[in-house]
Amino acid sequence: MSYSATAKALAQLQQQFSQAASSQDWQLLRQLDRQLLKLVQQLSCQGLKPQFAAELAGLRQQYQSVLAMAKAELGRSEAKMQQFNQNKAAVVAYRQTLDGVS
C-alpha cells in the first residue's frame, strides 16, 4: 500500500470511528476496530509506523475516547439491568403476597 493510500485509509478510519461513536453504533465500531488492528499490524510489519506517528496518535486518542464512551454506556446498561432485576423481584414478591391473600 502506498504512502498516500495508507494516509487516506487512516484518515477514513478516523472519520468512520467518529461517526460510529457519535451514533453509538457498537457493531460498526467493532468492525472498524478490526480494520484498524489489521492496518496497524501491516504498518508495523513494514516498519512504517514512525512515518504515520501523527495519524496514529490521533487515532489512539480517538480510540481512547471511544473506549471511555463504551465503558460509560456499559455502566449505564448495568445500572438499568440492576434496576430491572430489583423491580422484577419486587413484582414477584407482590404477586406472591397477593397469591397468599387469595
Sequence and secondary structure as in RCSB ss.txt:
>XXXX:A:sequence
MSYSATAKALAQLQQQFSQAASSQDWQLLRQLDRQLLKLVQQLSCQGLKPQFAAELAGLRQQYQSVLAMAKAELG
RSEAKMQQFNQNKAAVVAYRQTLDGVS
>XXXX:A:secstr
  HHHHHHHHHHHHHHHHHHHHTT HHHHHHHHHHHHHHHHHHHHTT GGGGHHHHHHHHHHHHHHHHHHHHHHH
HHHHHHHHHHHHHHHHHHHHHHHHHH 
